[in-house]
């Protein structure tokens, strides 16, 4: 579990995974460095980002995460806080 990750400049994106899923991408502070971040929502209903107001920053908790050097941080099972 990871809590309180602030995503700056979030943008809506989509993938063909699971019949088509929506996710967010942006930038986050990770271990003192700015890194790309990808936010995959816990519930498919939460993906309705066209109804969500994208702001200059959004904060998430995630059930799990991965960090890959050169790629960035992925937040899985994420919930907007």
Secondary structure, 3 states (H helix, E strand, C coil): CEEEEEEEEEEEEEECHHHCEEEEEEEEEECCEEEEEEEEECCHHHHCCCCCCCCCEEEEEEEEEEEECCCEEEEEEEEEC
